Amino acid sequence: RDYFRLGFHPTGDTTTGTPMEISAALNKAVAIVGADNDITDFTVPDNNVGWGRVNLSSSLYFAGDTVGLWVEDNRDGVETGGSAVYAIDVTDYLEPLRVALCWSDYPGTMQAATILVNDLDLTVISPTGVGYKGNVYSGGRSRTGGAYDTLNVEECVRIETPATGQWIILVQGRNVPVGPQPFGLAATGIFGETAPRRDVGVRQILAPVGQVEENSLVIPRATVFSNSTAAETMAVVLRIGTAWADTQRVAIAPGRTDTVRFAEWPATPIGWATVVCTTMLAGDEEPANDAVLDSVEVIPVGAVAEENSFRFALASPTPNPFSRSTTIRFSLPERTEVNLAVYSATGALVRTLAHATLAPGHHLATWNRQDARGRRAGAGVYFVRIRTGTETASRKVVLR
């Protein structure tokens, strides 16, 4: 704590650094990120030695050191389905890239099967798009694949020889019943100045979706995010059908996910309507994530269906085959976490279309033939796959 309190961070020199008071979560993350895996007969992570021997000379950066220290003390936190995204520029592979996420959880229930209350997930993504989940290790270093940790409040990634370029650190709120949940992040490696980045987008339409009664007044809401390296001010437009639209100006900090509320919408006319939310930012470098589509059904008063009248289903994309874009409709019987993604014929992930907790009812998404990096996918056979906590389905789609 004194390292930060005295102003050594971020320059390694108290004459040019900035004094700061850090949270217990960040204090723990900094201690873990530099721990040595040098205890005989043990390989971290381990129930006996944890993350290894604390070595502050490996954690802390002082002027003239080769290995740098990057930290984020996020006091705003994330909620269920929310996320925070950060970018760091690795300039040399000669030192490992280490990332540690920690949070101070709320008290659990005595004798509960799982004591953890708020569950966050850490993902570190390489410049080539390879993802590493927190606490998925083999031989003391991170490996691909595996499942997210659902037991611990510390999650780490260690890449022994990291590729040079921009790495993305993603913190997601998997299940945050008592939130939002603040957290601390620490990373060590050989870093350079992170290149300026401008990228905002829509994560999820919260309302209106599913079914609503005719003439009821609905407050449309959507979550938007920023992967930019600086604060942004953007326009967010929400359209329902062809006759209603509203625009809000939104200021958003780097790495944040925020909820936007629009003007009241009087639910009319009866029938299905497409709901589209779009971010508008000049110079946006990733236009592929700027829009999300969903749908709402306006029904007569008193005819609202019970939640259990919906069933899990994934319809065939339309049109199919397609050349520009195709629409995927699916329905959910209950509120659940959903992952909807496009895969190549060889099973490689092409693009994630939705990764969020959605309400019961009918939903839709659109694939505009772009991959996760905004590049046009080539012609061929692809598969749209949806996964919830209990169900899985897939449909073939042909891109011409």
N, C-alpha and C positions, 0 to 999 in steps of 0.2 A: 504493500500500500504506500509506503514512503517513497518508492520510486516514482509513482504517479503524483503523490501529494507534493513532492518537492519540485516537480516540473521537468523530469528527465524525458518524458514522452512528449512528442514523437521524435525529437531530434537527437536524443541521447545526451543532451547537455542542458543543464538547468538555466543557462543564460539565454537560450533560444527556445526551450520547450514551454509547455503550457501546464501549470499545476491543475490537477483534477482529483476529485474524490470518486473512487470507484466502488462498485457494488461488490458484495460478497461473491456473487456469481462470476464476475470478471476476475476477481482476485484468484478464485479457484481455477478458472480456465488458464490464466497465465502460469500458475504453478504446474498444471498438468502438461501444458503444451511443450515445455522444455524438459520434462522428466526423462531420465536415462533408462534405457532398457538394458541394464548391465548387471542384473542380480542373478547370480549363479543358480542354475536349475529352474529358472522361471522365464517365461516369455509373456510380455504384456499383450493385451490386457489379461489380468489374472486375479482370481479371487483372493490370493494370498498377498500379492505385492501391488495390486491395483495397476496404476499406469507407470510404475517404476520409481526410481530414486529422484526426488526433487533436486533440480540443478538450476538455480536461478541464473547462473552465468549463461545457460543455454536459452533461458526464457527472455531475459531482459536485453535490450539494445542500448549500447553506449556508443558515443561518437567514435567513428573509426572501425567499428565492428563490421564484419562481412554479412553476418546473418541479421536480418531485420525483424522487427516485431510490429505486427498490425493488430489492433484491438477494436472492438465495438462493444460499448456498454449500452445496450438497448433498454431504456427504461419504459418505453411505450408498450413493448411486448406484442405478442401475436395471439389471435384467437383461433378457435377451431376453423380450419379451412383457410386461414390467413397465412401470410408468408413474409419474409424479409430476404432481400437478395443483395449480395455484395460482390464486387469484382476486385481482384488483386492481380497485379502484373508480375509474373515470375520471370526473371531475366537470366537465371542460370540453374542448371540441373545438378551442380556439384554439392549442394546441400539439400536435405529433405524438405519437403513442404509438410508442415504439421498444422493441423487445425483442431481446436478444442472448443466445444460448446458446453456451457454449464448454465443451469437455472436453479433458483431457490424455490422448490415446490411448496405447495400448500399442505397442511397436515392431512394425512390419510386416515382411513377408518381402521380402528383397532381390529385385528384378526382378519382383515380383508385378504382375499387371495392375492391381489395386487395392491401394494401400498402406494404406488405412484398415482398421483391425482392428475396433474397436467402433463401431457406427453407431447414433446417436440421431436422433430426429425431433422437430422443434419445430412445434407448431400453436398459433396464437393465435386464440381464438374470441370473436366480438363478442357484445354483449348480445342480439342478434337471432338468434344461432346461425350466423353466417357465419364460415367457417374460413379462415385464411391459413397456408399452409405456409412454413416457413423457407426463405429464399433463392429464393423464387419472386417475381421482381421484373419490373417494366416501368416504364421512365422514372424509375428511382430510388426507386420505392415498391412496396409489396407489392400483388399482385393475387391473385384467387381462382383456383382450379384448379391446374394444373401437377402436378409429381411431387416427391416428397421427395428431398432431396439425399442422395446415397450416396457422396460423395467427400471432403467437408470436415468439419473439427471445429469450425467456426464456422457457426451458422445464425442469421439475423436476420429480423425482421419490422418494417416501418415503415408505419404508418397515418397519412396526412397529416392527416386530419380525423376523429379517432375519435369514434364515437357515445358518449354519456355512459351510464354504467351499469357493471355488473360484467362485466369481461373475464376469460376463462379462459386460462391458459397451461398447455399440456399438453406434457410431455416424455415420449417413449416410447422404449423400447429395441427398435429394429427387429432388430438382430443384435448380440449382445454375447457373443462366444465367450470372452472373458477378462473376467469381471465379478465383482461388479457394477461399473458405470462411474460414478464421481462426475462432477459437472458444476457449472458456475457459470452463474447467470442474472442478468441485469440488465435493468431497464426504466426508461425515463424518460417523463414526461408530467405532466399535472396530476391529481394523485391526491387522494382523500379517504380517510376511514376506511372500510375494507372492512366491509360489513355482516356480522354473524355468520351463519354458514351451517352447517347440520348435514346432512350427506349421506354415507352409507356404502353400500357395495354389494359384490356378488360379481362378480369379473371372469372366473374360469374354474375349472372342476372339473378337477383334475389326475389324480386317481385316486379310485375305480376308473372307468375308461372302456374301451371296446373289449371285449376278451375276457380272461377270467381262468379258471384251472382251478378246479374244484370243490374246496372245503375249503382252498384256499390262504389264507394270512393276508395281508391287504392293509391298508396304512396309508392310509386316505382322506386326501386333501389337496385344498385349494382356495386360490385367491388371492383376497384381499379388498382393498378400497381405501377411502380416505377422501378426500372432497372438502371436509371440514369445515374451518373456520378455526381450530379448537382441537382438542386431543387428545380422543379419544373412547374409551369402554369399551363394548363391545357384546357381545351373544351371537351366535354363529355356529352354526347348526344344519345338520347334514348327514343326509339320510335316504336309505336305499337300500331300494327296494321298500316294503312295508308293515310289515315286521317289525323293521327295524333303524334306529336313530337315535342320534346323539351330539351333545352341545352343548359348545362351548368358549367361555370368556370371553376376549375379545381386547382389548388396549389398543393403539391405533394413533394415530400422530402425523399432523398435517395433511399432506395431499398424498402420503401413503405408500401403497405396495402391499406387502402382507405375505402369507406363506404360512401357512395354518392346518393343523395336523395333528390328526387325530381318533383315537379309540380303534381298535384293530385290528378289522377286519371279516372273519369267516370266510366265504369265498365260498360261499354256499348260498342257495336251492336252484338246480338247473340251470334255465337259461332266462334270458329278458330281465328286467331290472329298471330302473326309472327311478331316477336319482340326482338329488337336489335339494339345493342348498345355498342357505341363506337367512341374511341378516343381520337382526338385530332390535335397533333403536335407537329409543327413544321420541323423538318430535319429528323424525324423519327427513323431510327436505323433498322427497326424490326417491325415493318408494317403487318407482318403475318399475324401478330397477336393483338391487333388494334380493335377487332370486332368479335363479339360473341352473339350467337343467335339462340333464342329459345321460343317457346310458344305459350299462349294462354287461351283457354276456352271460356267464353262468357256463356253462362247458362241461365235459364229462367229462375226467378226467386223461388227458393224452397227445393230446388232440384240438385243441390250440391251433393256429389257422391261421397260416400264414406271412403276413408283412406284405403281400406282393404278391398275396395272395388277395383283398384288398379292392380295389374299384374306385371311382373318383370318381363320385358320383351325388347328385342332389338330388331327393328325393321330393316329390310334390304335398302341400301343407299339409293337415292333417286336424284338425278338420272343415273343409270348404270347400264352400259358404259358411259363415261363422261370425259370431257376434255378440259373444262375450265373449273367447275366446282360441283360438288355433290352434297346432298343433305342427308344427314343420318338422324332418324327419329327413334327414340327409345322411351320406355315408361318404367316407373319404379313404384312398388307397392307401399314403400315406407321411406322415411328420411334415412339416407345412408350415404356413405362415402363412395364416390364413383370415380373410376379411371377409364376414360374412353380414349383409345389411341389407334393409330394406323401403323400397320406393320408390313414389311415387304414380304414377298413370297418365300424368302429365306429365313424369316422370323426376326429380322432386324427392325428395331423401333425407328419409324420414320418421323412421326409427330404425335404428340399428346394433344388431343382436342379438348379434354376436360379432366381436371383432377380436383374435385371439390366435393363437399357435402351438399346433396341436393334434396329438395322436398319431394314427397310422393306426387305422382302425376306424370303427365306427358312432357317430354323435353326434346329438343333438337339441337344439332350442331352441324356446322358446315366445314368441309375440307376443300380448300382452294388449291389443291395439288402442291402446296409448298411444304417443305420439310421443316424441322425444328430450327434451322438456321436461315429460313426464308428463301431457300433455293427451290426451283421448280423440280418436282419429282419426274422421273422419266416414265415413259409409257410402259405398261405392264400390269400384272395382277398384284393386288394388294388386299389386305385383310383388315377390317375394322373390328376391334375387339373391345368389349365392355366388361369390366370387373367390378363387383361390389364385394362386401364382406362375405356374402354367401352364394353369389351367382356369377356365372361367366357365360358369355355368348359371343359369337363372331359371325361376320358376314363378308363374303367376297365382293370386291369391287374392281372393275377394270378401267384403267386410265389409258385413254387413246393418245 
